[in-house]
Amino acid sequence: MGVNRGLFPTEAHLSSWAGMSPGNNESAGKKKSGTTTHGNLYLKTLLTEFAWIASKMKGTYLWSKYQSLIGRKGKKKTLVAVGHKILISAYQILKYRVPYKELGANYLDQRKKARIAKSYVRRLASLGYTVTVTEAA
């Protein structure tokens, strides 16, 4: 009668089973190589392919997530992170029976709006400008 939703109690369990959990090898404050966990090779491959497709679809949340991570992590690690996001979204949709809601390309910017403005003000101040910031109505 459908999907056994109790098989994975949390999205972390599903992510670990799929092999999409990032490795965390840290000791004494030193971060070492953090490879992904071993898991279902077919699902991992499929999610990575979906991440490639999502990285090309402009104007979506997954595209903006890819763009925000690519400079810091590189292509392959970013693809695993986006694939992880896709897996977590699928888990939430199946477990709670809710429709997919596209957050949009500017979702991440809206969440970090104050931090982005502060960063630009600091950058302009370092160039010798004085800036007063007021939010547009």
FIKOLZA-1660 file (N, C-alpha, C; in steps of 0.1 Angstrom, whole numbers, plus 5000, padded with zeros to 4 digits):
% residues 137
   i   px   py   pz ch aa at
   1 5008 4988 5000  A  M  N
   1 5000 5000 5000  A  M CA
   1 5009 5013 5000  A  M  C
   2 5018 5014 4991  A  G  N
   2 5026 5026 4990  A  G CA
   2 5039 5025 4997  A  G  C
   3 5045 5037 5000  A  V  N
   3 5058 5038 5005  A  V CA
   3 5058 5036 5020  A  V  C
   4 5067 5029 5025  A  N  N
   4 5069 5027 5039  A  N CA
   4 5076 5039 5045  A  N  C
   5 5068 5048 5050  A  R  N
   5 5074 5061 5055  A  R CA
   5 5081 5060 5068  A  R  C
   6 5080 5049 5075  A  G  N
   6 5086 5047 5088  A  G CA
   6 5100 5041 5087  A  G  C
   7 5104 5038 5075  A  L  N
   7 5117 5031 5073  A  L CA
   7 5129 5039 5078  A  L  C
   8 5128 5052 5075  A  F  N
   8 5139 5061 5079  A  F CA
   8 5133 5072 5088  A  F  C
   9 5136 5072 5101  A  P  N
   9 5130 5081 5110  A  P CA
   9 5133 5095 5108  A  P  C
  10 5145 5098 5103  A  T  N
  10 5148 5112 5100  A  T CA
  10 5155 5113 5086  A  T  C
  11 5156 5125 5081  A  E  N
  11 5162 5127 5068  A  E CA
  11 5177 5124 5069  A  E  C
  12 5183 5125 5081  A  A  N
  12 5197 5122 5082  A  A CA
  12 5200 5107 5080  A  A  C
  13 5190 5099 5085  A  H  N
  13 5191 5084 5082  A  H CA
  13 5191 5081 5068  A  H  C
  14 5181 5087 5060  A  L  N
  14 5180 5085 5046  A  L CA
  14 5192 5090 5039  A  L  C
  15 5197 5101 5042  A  S  N
  15 5209 5107 5036  A  S CA
  15 5221 5098 5038  A  S  C
  16 5223 5093 5050  A  S  N
  16 5234 5084 5053  A  S CA
  16 5232 5071 5045  A  S  C
  17 5220 5065 5044  A  W  N
  17 5218 5053 5036  A  W CA
  17 5221 5055 5021  A  W  C
  18 5217 5067 5016  A  A  N
  18 5219 5070 5002  A  A CA
  18 5234 5073 4999  A  A  C
  19 5242 5076 5009  A  G  N
  19 5256 5079 5007  A  G CA
  19 5258 5094 5003  A  G  C
  20 5248 5102 5007  A  M  N
  20 5249 5117 5004  A  M CA
  20 5252 5125 5017  A  M  C
  21 5256 5119 5027  A  S  N
  21 5260 5126 5039  A  S CA
  21 5274 5130 5038  A  S  C
  22 5277 5143 5041  A  P  N
  22 5291 5147 5040  A  P CA
  22 5299 5141 5051  A  P  C
  23 5311 5137 5048  A  G  N
  23 5320 5132 5059  A  G CA
  23 5325 5143 5068  A  G  C
  24 5327 5140 5080  A  N  N
  24 5332 5150 5090  A  N CA
  24 5344 5144 5097  A  N  C
  25 5356 5146 5093  A  N  N
  25 5367 5140 5099  A  N CA
  25 5375 5152 5105  A  N  C
  26 5372 5154 5118  A  E  N
  26 5379 5165 5125  A  E CA
  26 5385 5160 5138  A  E  C
  27 5397 5164 5140  A  S  N
  27 5404 5160 5153  A  S CA
  27 5413 5172 5157  A  S  C
  28 5411 5176 5170  A  A  N
  28 5419 5186 5176  A  A CA
  28 5418 5199 5168  A  A  C
  29 5407 5202 5163  A  G  N
  29 5404 5215 5155  A  G CA
  29 5409 5215 5141  A  G  C
  30 5415 5203 5137  A  K  N
  30 5420 5202 5123  A  K CA
  30 5410 5194 5115  A  K  C
  31 5406 5200 5104  A  K  N
  31 5396 5193 5095  A  K CA
  31 5404 5186 5084  A  K  C
  32 5401 5173 5083  A  K  N
  32 5408 5164 5073  A  K CA
  32 5398 5162 5062  A  K  C
  33 5402 5153 5053  A  S  N
  33 5394 5150 5041  A  S CA
  33 5380 5145 5046  A  S  C
  34 5369 5151 5041  A  G  N
  34 5356 5147 5045  A  G CA
  34 5349 5141 5033  A  G  C
  35 5351 5128 5030  A  T  N
  35 5345 5122 5018  A  T CA
  35 5331 5118 5023  A  T  C
  36 5322 5116 5013  A  T  N
  36 5308 5111 5016  A  T CA
  36 5308 5097 5021  A  T  C
  37 5297 5094 5028  A  T  N
  37 5296 5080 5033  A  T CA
  37 5293 5070 5021  A  T  C
  38 5296 5058 5024  A  H  N
  38 5293 5047 5014  A  H CA
  38 5278 5045 5015  A  H  C
  39 5272 5043 5004  A  G  N
  39 5257 5041 5004  A  G CA
  39 5252 5035 4991  A  G  C
  40 5240 5037 4988  A  N  N
  40 5234 5032 4976  A  N CA
  40 5240 5039 4964  A  N  C
  41 5247 5031 4957  A  L  N
  41 5255 5037 4946  A  L CA
  41 5245 5042 4935  A  L  C
  42 5234 5035 4932  A  Y  N
  42 5225 5039 4922  A  Y CA
  42 5218 5052 4925  A  Y  C
  43 5213 5053 4938  A  L  N
  43 5206 5065 4942  A  L CA
  43 5216 5077 4942  A  L  C
  44 5228 5075 4947  A  K  N
  44 5238 5085 4947  A  K CA
  44 5241 5091 4933  A  K  C
  45 5242 5082 4924  A  T  N
  45 5245 5086 4910  A  T CA
  45 5233 5093 4904  A  T  C
  46 5221 5089 4907  A  L  N
  46 5209 5095 4903  A  L CA
  46 5208 5109 4908  A  L  C
  47 5210 5111 4921  A  L  N
  47 5209 5124 4928  A  L CA
  47 5220 5134 4922  A  L  C
  48 5232 5128 4919  A  T  N
  48 5242 5137 4913  A  T CA
  48 5238 5142 4899  A  T  C
  49 5232 5133 4892  A  E  N
  49 5227 5137 4878  A  E CA
  49 5216 5147 4880  A  E  C
  50 5207 5146 4889  A  F  N
  50 5197 5155 4892  A  F CA
  50 5203 5169 4896  A  F  C
  51 5213 5168 4903  A  A  N
  51 5220 5181 4908  A  A CA
  51 5226 5188 4896  A  A  C
  52 5232 5180 4886  A  W  N
  52 5237 5186 4874  A  W CA
  52 5226 5194 4866  A  W  C
  53 5215 5187 4865  A  I  N
  53 5203 5193 4858  A  I CA
  53 5199 5205 4866  A  I  C
  54 5198 5205 4879  A  A  N
  54 5193 5216 4887  A  A CA
  54 5203 5228 4886  A  A  C
  55 5215 5225 4884  A  S  N
  55 5225 5236 4883  A  S CA
  55 5224 5244 4870  A  S  C
  56 5217 5238 4860  A  K  N
  56 5215 5245 4848  A  K CA
  56 5202 5252 4846  A  K  C
  57 5193 5250 4856  A  M  N
  57 5179 5255 4855  A  M CA
  57 5179 5269 4862  A  M  C
  58 5181 5280 4855  A  K  N
  58 5182 5293 4861  A  K CA
  58 5169 5297 4867  A  K  C
  59 5170 5305 4877  A  G  N
  59 5158 5311 4884  A  G CA
  59 5152 5302 4894  A  G  C
  60 5158 5291 4898  A  T  N
  60 5153 5282 4908  A  T CA
  60 5161 5283 4921  A  T  C
  61 5156 5277 4932  A  Y  N
  61 5163 5277 4944  A  Y CA
  61 5175 5269 4943  A  Y  C
  62 5174 5257 4937  A  L  N
  62 5186 5248 4936  A  L CA
  62 5197 5254 4928  A  L  C
  63 5193 5262 4917  A  W  N
  63 5203 5269 4909  A  W CA
  63 5211 5279 4918  A  W  C
  64 5203 5287 4926  A  S  N
  64 5209 5297 4934  A  S CA
  64 5218 5290 4945  A  S  C
  65 5214 5279 4950  A  K  N
  65 5222 5272 4960  A  K CA
  65 5235 5267 4954  A  K  C
  66 5234 5262 4942  A  Y  N
  66 5246 5258 4934  A  Y CA
  66 5255 5270 4932  A  Y  C
  67 5250 5281 4928  A  Q  N
  67 5258 5293 4926  A  Q CA
  67 5265 5298 4939  A  Q  C
  68 5257 5297 4950  A  S  N
  68 5263 5302 4962  A  S CA
  68 5274 5293 4968  A  S  C
  69 5274 5280 4964  A  L  N
  69 5284 5271 4970  A  L CA
  69 5296 5269 4960  A  L  C
  70 5294 5271 4947  A  I  N
  70 5304 5267 4937  A  I CA
  70 5318 5273 4940  A  I  C
  71 5318 5286 4944  A  G  N
  71 5330 5293 4945  A  G CA
  71 5339 5288 4957  A  G  C
  72 5332 5283 4968  A  R  N
  72 5339 5279 4980  A  R CA
  72 5342 5264 4979  A  R  C
  73 5333 5256 4973  A  K  N
  73 5335 5241 4974  A  K CA
  73 5340 5235 4962  A  K  C
  74 5338 5241 4950  A  G  N
  74 5342 5234 4938  A  G CA
  74 5330 5227 4932  A  G  C
  75 5331 5222 4920  A  K  N
  75 5319 5216 4913  A  K CA
  75 5314 5203 4919  A  K  C
  76 5323 5194 4922  A  K  N
  76 5319 5181 4926  A  K CA
  76 5313 5181 4940  A  K  C
  77 5319 5188 4950  A  K  N
  77 5313 5189 4963  A  K CA
  77 5300 5197 4963  A  K  C
  78 5299 5207 4954  A  T  N
  78 5287 5214 4953  A  T CA
  78 5276 5205 4948  A  T  C
  79 5279 5197 4938  A  L  N
  79 5269 5188 4933  A  L CA
  79 5264 5178 4943  A  L  C
  80 5272 5173 4952  A  V  N
  80 5268 5164 4963  A  V CA
  80 5259 5172 4973  A  V  C
  81 5262 5185 4975  A  A  N
  81 5254 5193 4984  A  A CA
  81 5240 5196 4978  A  A  C
  82 5240 5198 4965  A  V  N
  82 5227 5201 4959  A  V CA
  82 5219 5188 4958  A  V  C
  83 5226 5177 4955  A  G  N
  83 5219 5164 4955  A  G CA
  83 5213 5160 4969  A  G  C
  84 5221 5164 4979  A  H  N
  84 5216 5162 4993  A  H CA
  84 5203 5170 4995  A  H  C
  85 5203 5183 4990  A  K  N
  85 5191 5191 4992  A  K CA
  85 5179 5185 4984  A  K  C
  86 5181 5179 4973  A  I  N
  86 5171 5172 4965  A  I CA
  86 5165 5160 4973  A  I  C
  87 5174 5153 4979  A  L  N
  87 5170 5141 4986  A  L CA
  87 5162 5145 4999  A  L  C
  88 5166 5155 5006  A  I  N
  88 5159 5160 5017  A  I CA
  88 5145 5165 5013  A  I  C
  89 5144 5172 5002  A  S  N
  89 5131 5177 4997  A  S CA
  89 5122 5165 4994  A  S  C
  90 5127 5155 4987  A  A  N
  90 5119 5144 4984  A  A CA
  90 5114 5136 4997  A  A  C
  91 5123 5136 5007  A  Y  N
  91 5119 5129 5019  A  Y CA
  91 5108 5137 5026  A  Y  C
  92 5109 5150 5026  A  Q  N
  92 5099 5158 5033  A  Q CA
  92 5085 5157 5025  A  Q  C
  93 5086 5157 5012  A  I  N
  93 5074 5156 5004  A  I CA
  93 5067 5142 5006  A  I  C
  94 5075 5131 5006  A  L  N
  94 5069 5118 5008  A  L CA
  94 5064 5116 5022  A  L  C
  95 5072 5120 5032  A  K  N
  95 5068 5117 5046  A  K CA
  95 5056 5125 5050  A  K  C
  96 5056 5138 5047  A  Y  N
  96 5045 5147 5052  A  Y CA
  96 5034 5149 5042  A  Y  C
  97 5036 5143 5030  A  R  N
  97 5026 5144 5020  A  R CA
  97 5022 5159 5016  A  R  C
  98 5032 5167 5014  A  V  N
  98 5030 5181 5010  A  V CA
  98 5035 5183 4996  A  V  C
  99 5029 5192 4989  A  P  N
  99 5034 5194 4975  A  P CA
  99 5048 5202 4975  A  P  C
 100 5055 5200 4965  A  Y  N
 100 5068 5208 4963  A  Y CA
 100 5065 5222 4962  A  Y  C
 101 5072 5231 4969  A  K  N
 101 5071 5245 4968  A  K CA
 101 5084 5251 4964  A  K  C
 102 5085 5257 4952  A  E  N
 102 5097 5263 4947  A  E CA
 102 5099 5276 4954  A  E  C
 103 5111 5277 4961  A  L  N
 103 5114 5289 4969  A  L CA
 103 5118 5301 4960  A  L  C
 104 5124 5298 4949  A  G  N
 104 5128 5309 4940  A  G CA
 104 5143 5312 4941  A  G  C
 105 5148 5319 4931  A  A  N
 105 5162 5322 4930  A  A CA
 105 5167 5332 4941  A  A  C
 106 5158 5341 4945  A  N  N
 106 5163 5351 4955  A  N CA
 106 5160 5347 4969  A  N  C
 107 5156 5335 4972  A  Y  N
 107 5153 5330 4986  A  Y CA
 107 5165 5331 4995  A  Y  C
 108 5177 5327 4990  A  L  N
 108 5189 5328 4998  A  L CA
 108 5193 5342 5001  A  L  C
 109 5191 5351 4991  A  D  N
 109 5194 5365 4993  A  D CA
 109 5185 5372 5003  A  D  C
 110 5172 5368 5003  A  Q  N
 110 5163 5374 5013  A  Q CA
 110 5166 5369 5027  A  Q  C
 111 5170 5357 5028  A  R  N
 111 5174 5352 5042  A  R CA
 111 5186 5359 5047  A  R  C
 112 5195 5363 5039  A  K  N
 112 5208 5369 5043  A  K CA
 112 5208 5383 5040  A  K  C
 113 5197 5390 5038  A  K  N
 113 5196 5404 5034  A  K CA
 113 5205 5413 5042  A  K  C
 114 5204 5413 5055  A  A  N
 114 5211 5422 5064  A  A CA
 114 5226 5419 5063  A  A  C
 115 5230 5406 5063  A  R  N
 115 5244 5403 5062  A  R CA
 115 5250 5407 5049  A  R  C
 116 5243 5406 5038  A  I  N
 116 5248 5411 5025  A  I CA
 116 5250 5426 5025  A  I  C
 117 5240 5433 5030  A  A  N
 117 5241 5448 5031  A  A CA
 117 5253 5452 5039  A  A  C
 118 5255 5446 5050  A  K  N
 118 5266 5449 5059  A  K CA
 118 5279 5446 5052  A  K  C
 119 5280 5436 5045  A  S  N
 119 5292 5433 5037  A  S CA
 119 5295 5443 5027  A  S  C
 120 5285 5448 5019  A  Y  N
 120 5287 5458 5009  A  Y CA
 120 5291 5471 5016  A  Y  C
 121 5285 5475 5027  A  V  N
 121 5288 5487 5034  A  V CA
 121 5303 5487 5038  A  V  C
 122 5307 5475 5044  A  R  N
 122 5321 5474 5048  A  R CA
 122 5330 5475 5036  A  R  C
 123 5327 5469 5025  A  R  N
 123 5335 5470 5013  A  R CA
 123 5336 5484 5008  A  R  C
 124 5325 5492 5008  A  L  N
 124 5326 5506 5003  A  L CA
 124 5334 5514 5013  A  L  C
 125 5332 5511 5026  A  A  N
 125 5340 5519 5036  A  A CA
 125 5355 5517 5034  A  A  C
 126 5359 5504 5031  A  S  N
 126 5373 5502 5028  A  S CA
 126 5378 5509 5016  A  S  C
 127 5369 5512 5007  A  L  N
 127 5373 5520 4995  A  L CA
 127 5373 5535 4997  A  L  C
 128 5369 5539 5009  A  G  N
 128 5369 5553 5012  A  G CA
 128 5356 5560 5011  A  G  C
 129 5345 5553 5010  A  Y  N
 129 5332 5559 5009  A  Y CA
 129 5325 5559 5023  A  Y  C
 130 5316 5569 5025  A  T  N
 130 5307 5568 5037  A  T CA
 130 5293 5565 5032  A  T  C
 131 5287 5555 5038  A  V  N
 131 5274 5551 5033  A  V CA
 131 5264 5550 5044  A  V  C
 132 5252 5555 5040  A  T  N
 132 5241 5554 5050  A  T CA
 132 5231 5545 5043  A  T  C
 133 5226 5535 5050  A  V  N
 133 5217 5525 5044  A  V CA
 133 5203 5527 5050  A  V  C
 134 5194 5528 5041  A  T  N
 134 5180 5528 5045  A  T CA
 134 5172 5519 5036  A  T  C
 135 5163 5511 5042  A  E  N
 135 5156 5501 5034  A  E CA
 135 5145 5508 5026  A  E  C
 136 5144 5504 5013  A  A  N
 136 5134 5509 5004  A  A CA
 136 5120 5504 5008  A  A  C
 137 5110 5512 5007  A  A  N
 137 5096 5508 5011  A  A CA
 137 5090 5499 5001  A  A  C
% end
